[in-house]
């Protein structure tokens, strides 16, 4: 990333097209032992209680490889709990992203240092800023879908984010 990304705090460490493209091998190569996960447009679509295609299996694979997982969301517990509980995920709701408190709480719950942890999310002004402020590796993922018209503020932020979005994505190993 360039100087403008450093100045604006929109620097991402790695970018992926989809959450399920992040592999345990990639994480281990980079010394990552735990993931702080966003919910909306990262693990599922907005306000959807059902994980996106492949997410449940991806979570199982991560667990099998010893990767610790936790959700950090700005949503209220009434939104996060019905999503997290069936997946067996701990969570921090009302996290105040991009502020550090949600990230610090997640690190404490996982028993990991910031240097051993990565955040996975789709928004620059919450997920990326929060990860950068908290000193965790940032794994940006493209949003699953464009937010519905009822989410005007998020759609407005997407316009502001556009010039700062990553242009290069991690190349996936051929299957």
N, C-alpha and C positions, 0 to 999 in steps of 0.2 A: 504494500500500500504506500501511497505517496504522503508527502508532507501535509497536504490538506486533511487527510484522514487522521494523521497524528494530532493535528491542531484541533479538529472537531471531535475527536474521541470516537470516530466511526471506524477505526482500524479493526479488522477481523483477522484472526490468526489463520483460519481455514474456512472455505466456503464449500458447501455441498448443495446439490440440487434438492435432495430429499433427506429427511432424518434417517430413513432406513439405509441410506448409502454410507453412513458412518459405521465402520467395522471395528470389532474388538482388536483386530491386528493393528489398525491405524492408531487406535487409542494407546495400546501397549507400546507401540513404536515411539510415541510421544510422551510416555510416562504418565498417562492419564488413568487414574484408578476410579474416578467417579464422575457422573454427569448430573448437572443441574439442568432440568428440562422445563421448557415453557410448554404451555398447553395449546392455546388457540393458535391455529395455523402452523403448528409445529408437530403436535401429536394427533390432532384432530382439527376439524373445521370449527369456526366460532359457534359457541354455545351448544355444541354437539357432545352428548355423553358417550358416544361410541368412538373408539380409536380409528384412525384412518387405516386404510388397507396396509397390512404388513407390520403395523406398529406392535401388536401383541407378540408376534413371533420375534421381532427385533428385540423387544424388552427381554423375552425369555433367553435369547442368545446372549445378550449383554450379561444377564445374571449368571448364566452358565459359565461365562468367562471371568466371573468375579468382579465385574464392574458394578460399583454402587450407583444407585439411581434415586433421584428425588425430584419432585416437581417444585418449582418456585414460580408463583403466579401472582399477578396483581388482582386476580378475581377473588371474590368472597368464598368462604368455605362451602357455601351452598352450591356453588358451581364446581369447585375443585374436588370435593369429597366424593360425589357420585361418579366422577371420572376416575379418580385415583384409587379408591378402595377396591373396585373389581380387578384392577391391574396389580394390586398388592404394592402400590407405591406410597411412600411417605410424601408429605407435602408441606410447604410453607405458603399459606394464602395471605392475601392482603399484604404482599411483600414490599410494596413501595418501590418497585423497580423504576428507575435505575439506581436508587439508593442502595447502600451496602447491606442494610440490615437483613434482608431476605437471603442474600448470598451467605452472610456470616452465619445465620441460623442453619442454613443447609449444610455448610461445611462442618459445623458443630455436630449436627445430627448424623452425618456420615463419618465423622471422625477423621476427616482428611484436611490437608493443607491446601491452600489456594493453588500452589504449584502442581498439585496432583489431580486437579479438577478442571473440567471444562464445562462451559454453559452452552446449551443448544437452544437456539431461538431464531425468530424470523424478523424481529423489528430492531432497527438501528437505535432508536431513541429510548428504548427500554432495555432490551436484552443485551445489545452490544455495549451501550454505555455502562450498564450495570456490571457486565463481565469485566470491562476495562477498568472501571473504578475499583472493583473488588480484587483485581489481580488474577482472575482465572482465565484460562485459555478460552477464546471465543470461537465456537463452531457455528457459523451462520448457515441457515438453511433457507431456501426460497419458501415463501408462503405456499401453503397447500392450495389456496384459492383466493381470489379477490374478495374482500370483506363485503357483506351485504350492505345495501344502501342505508340501512338503519345504523350502521357503524360509521357515521360521517366523520367523526374525529380521527379514527384509525385510517380511513381512506385519505383524509387530508394529510396525515403524517406520511403516508406512502408516497404522496407527491413530493413532499419535502425530502424524503429519503433517497429518491431516485438518483440524484447525481453522485451519491456516496456508496451506492450498492456495489458489492464485489463484481468484478468482471471475469475473474479466473476462479475456476472450481477444481477441487481435488479430482484428479483423474482416477477412475475406478479400475481395479485390476480386472483383466479379462477373465470371465468365468470359464 
